Amino acid sequence: KAGVTQTPRYLIKTRGQQVTLSCSPISGHRSVSWYQQTPGQGLQFLFEYFSETQRNKGNFPGRFSGRQFSNSRSEMNVSTLELGDSALYLCASSLSSGSLTGELFFGEGSRLTVL
Amino acid sequence: KQEVAQIPAALSVPEGENLVLNCSFTDSAIYNLQWFRQDPGKGLTSLLLIQSSQREQTSGRLNASLDKSSGRSTLYIAASQPGDSATYLCAVSQGAQKLVFGQGTRLTINP
């Protein structure tokens, strides 16, 4: 059974650009959530999608957005990139369909460097 | 606001030792607690999930306990091996697939 797949794995952007990251969840998982990992702040929750609806959102500015498609694949977008957006962006999927949290399975991440 | 702390931040032990990693959280109203390992530059690998109604979970050489009332969890690793070297993270859930993570314990097992 394939795991969570994230693309691209590495990317370099310059300040002011925008970036789109993609996540394919484990087959059958309908919940997809995104996290940002930095050395200073650790892992922080960005948002979670279930059945194409954003159910929960973390404390990030509006430049961070996401969406989920009918096949449960998800994308996140960061506009007007800042140096501080350099991070490892992790996607996780879960079988849980309710509001409770099931076991989360993470992808390898997309490492974004902003110059 | 839920806060999760992990002590120690780093730990180095010789191969074969049994060891305990600690995790504490400030709000006992959690749905579950999950332990992960992360290898350098990699994603997170789920190790154990403990539901709030459970006291412990075991998988191979790993045993995780949960004391919700005191806001503590421990991860016990038996007979440590060099391949266990990684950063171990605990995370608590208060619902809606949102995890709050600790900063992790960086574990080094010396051959």
HADDOCK unambig.tbl for C-alpha pairs under 7 A between the chains (distance, minus, plus):
assign (segid A and resid 42 and name CA) (segid B and resid 103 and name CA) 5.81 0.50 0.50
assign (segid A and resid 43 and name CA) (segid B and resid 101 and name CA) 6.14 0.50 0.50
assign (segid A and resid 45 and name CA) (segid B and resid 98 and name CA) 6.51 0.50 0.50
assign (segid A and resid 45 and name CA) (segid B and resid 99 and name CA) 6.87 0.50 0.50
assign (segid A and resid 48 and name CA) (segid B and resid 97 and name CA) 6.88 0.50 0.50
assign (segid A and resid 56 and name CA) (segid B and resid 96 and name CA) 6.64 0.50 0.50
assign (segid A and resid 90 and name CA) (segid B and resid 43 and name CA) 6.99 0.50 0.50
assign (segid A and resid 99 and name CA) (segid B and resid 95 and name CA) 6.04 0.50 0.50
assign (segid A and resid 99 and name CA) (segid B and resid 96 and name CA) 4.73 0.50 0.50
assign (segid A and resid 100 and name CA) (segid B and resid 95 and name CA) 4.72 0.50 0.50
assign (segid A and resid 100 and name CA) (segid B and resid 96 and name CA) 5.41 0.50 0.50
assign (segid A and resid 100 and name CA) (segid B and resid 97 and name CA) 6.61 0.50 0.50
assign (segid A and resid 101 and name CA) (segid B and resid 93 and name CA) 6.46 0.50 0.50
assign (segid A and resid 101 and name CA) (segid B and resid 95 and name CA) 5.39 0.50 0.50
assign (segid A and resid 101 and name CA) (segid B and resid 96 and name CA) 5.75 0.50 0.50
assign (segid A and resid 101 and name CA) (segid B and resid 97 and name CA) 4.48 0.50 0.50
assign (segid A and resid 103 and name CA) (segid B and resid 49 and name CA) 6.49 0.50 0.50
assign (segid A and resid 105 and name CA) (segid B and resid 46 and name CA) 6.43 0.50 0.50
assign (segid A and resid 106 and name CA) (segid B and resid 43 and name CA) 6.20 0.50 0.50
assign (segid A and resid 106 and name CA) (segid B and resid 44 and name CA) 5.54 0.50 0.50
assign (segid A and resid 106 and name CA) (segid B and resid 45 and name CA) 6.73 0.50 0.50
assign (segid A and resid 107 and name CA) (segid B and resid 43 and name CA) 5.59 0.50 0.50
assign (segid A and resid 108 and name CA) (segid B and resid 42 and name CA) 5.29 0.50 0.50
assign (segid A and resid 108 and name CA) (segid B and resid 43 and name CA) 3.96 0.50 0.50
assign (segid A and resid 109 and name CA) (segid B and resid 43 and name CA) 5.70 0.50 0.50
